Amino acid sequence: MSGKAAERSTALKSMPAILYGTAWKDTRTADLVFTAFLQGFRGVDTAAQRKHYREDLVGKGVHQACAQLGLARGDVWIQTKFTPVSGQDTTGYVPYDVHAPVAEQVCASFQASLANLHPEQPIPSVTELVAKYAVTARGNRNKAPTPPPAHQVYIDSYLLHSPMTTLQSTLEAWRVLEALVDTGLVRQIGVSNVYDPQIFQTLFQLARIKPSIVQNRWHSSTGHDVSLLPLFSPQMSPNTFPPPAYTDVEAPHGVTYQPFWTLSGNQRLLDSDTVAVLAIKHSLTPAQVVYAFVHQGLGIPGLRTCVLSGTKNEAHMEEAVQAVSLDAWEEDDLTALRAEVYGE
């Protein structure tokens, strides 16, 4: 990061409205991340999964952007993921021993992510910090945890890339994510690619630190998550959303939903008359209409969302940032789009 990083400890209070998605960028990753930041992005989404991501090049791109734009670590949002063995290409690089226990896999993967995403910075020992500060590791669940020190390197949001093959192994991985929050190395935790409401509700109920992010494919093949979305809104869900374990950020209201494949998986929506009418009404492109709809909570009361855009086109990067900066639309506009997507 820039020289200002050591002087400024103030971090973004909440997740930006849009993150730059870095999957499938390969050797262009650093340059595209840098360009996205020049066009107004202030957050990235990646994963410790060489098959689809170059997490190391994401770190280089963020580092370059911060140096060029005079940004400190606290001015950007970094999100990455632990990818289980089932999602890795085991013939290539995997950031952990695939034969190790799940907890050791998560710690090793996170250690590698810290180093990848904070180039030229000293990286603390994850296992030592977990042993010292994690609530469950010290066996004192009912005692207030010792506040961890502030870290120059940390991950804003850390996701389980998908549920594991069993509930037990999923919970083993989740306990490590909770421990990373205890250490101060992670601010929010969540899960990706969970499409069964029962699986999400089970994790939510059993978790000490509740998932505050769900990242899913937004597509007709998954019903556009129609059965899941009400569970994320405190206005519609019977779940109670407790205060987060972290104290330096705004308490999240429910679960932040991060849809991907928003454009590439929804060509029918982009080509619809409803989107065409709203594009003319608001002087936007069809892609901007869809991004604005997602940004405004898909018309679901209380739902918080974060747009993911992985475009490689510089002009489209700028347009995506503009789409999440618009004033709130009239309810009729959101209703028309909801009817187009969900048939309501």
Buried (B, 14 or more C-beta within 10 A) or exposed (E): BBEBBEEBEEBBEBBBBBBBBBBEBEEBBBBBBBBBBBBBBBBBBBBBBBBBBBBBBBBBBBBBBBEEBEBBBBBBBBBBBBBBBEBBEEEEEBBBEEEEEBBBBBBBBBBBBBBBBBEEBEBBEBBEBBEBBBBBBBEEEEEEBEEBEEBBBBBBBBBBBBBBEEEEBBBBBBBBBBBBBBBBBBBBBBBBBBBEBEBBBBBBEEBBBBBBBBBBBBBEEBEBBBBBBBBBBBEBBEBEBEEBBBEEBEEBBBBBBBBBBBBEBBEEBBEBEBBEEBBEEBEBBBBBBBBBBBBBBBBBEBBBBBBBBBBEEEEBBBBBBBBBEBEEBEEEBBEBBBEBBEEE
